[in-house]
């Protein structure tokens, strides 16, 4: 009888200790910190490091944590990912894919896309049983959003903005998913530099789940390698060539964190190794934060190019007028 009481007491202590650890995890981790879980996979580029976007709430405002991978992830062989397979249809300012889009409605929908299926398979491929159990199913609709873009009127963006359509029930119980344009321009993403992500040490572009308005009917939200949020064709066939990867996001039940170990701290960012459900995480993680070099400001470059072009054209026009006037005067003097 005494032995049973001692056993019950020990189990209670273990429960209380685990609970205390989980409470500590929720209180210690802050936005911008790195939470490490999931064994790193060198082939795909997944390094097991996740940025904490919100340490107290999920992307829908409920209790939990909202995370996105620190680095970019490719397929199982590290190859770039596309949003949706539609063949070799190429998009430019003059040919925007209207004909293809009309014949294939829903081509920019996140639901049913190749990238959504990749996200759905992610937990089974890269996370343990206990880590998968901590993932929260997410149900969400996205509202329409307008962002500044390059702030220059361009074909398909007459006001210099980039516009995205709403997406009803875009997340329907998903445990791993892509960020929306709204999410990729909020939280810790304060500027282009903060959005730059690396694939095996090199900057790359990454997909978002938001559909562009019909001015470019084959385009979805996309973060360029230099951090600008724009849009890009679902099959990555465009006049602009760039690598395209995923940056998976998830919501987790923070109470499932049973161990939290501080691995490093640098510049106010703490790197934590998290264990879930009593399953010890023994994976080794890179604690060095990514080094982002100088970030190109394409909008500024375009504005500068336009100003230079206008000046050159004005100078040419002035020279033409000068020579015409000179020729007329010479003719009059004769």
Secondary structure, DSSP 8 states (H G I E B T S, - for coil): -HHHHHHHHHHHHHHHHHHHHHHHHHHH--TT-EEE-S--BTTTTB-SEEEEEESSB-TTSSBSEEEEESS-B-STTS----S----S--B-SS---HHHHHHSTTTT-STTSHHHHHHHHHHHHH--HHHHHTB--EEEEE--EEE-TTSS-BTTBTTS-EEE--EEEEEEEESSB---HHHHTSTT--SHHHH-EEETTEEEEEEEEEEB-GGGTTEEEEE-TTS-EEEEETT--BSS---EEB--EEEE-GGGEEEEEEEEEETTEEEEEEEETTB--------S---------HHHHHHHHHHHHHHHHHHHHHHHHHHHHHHHHHHHH-
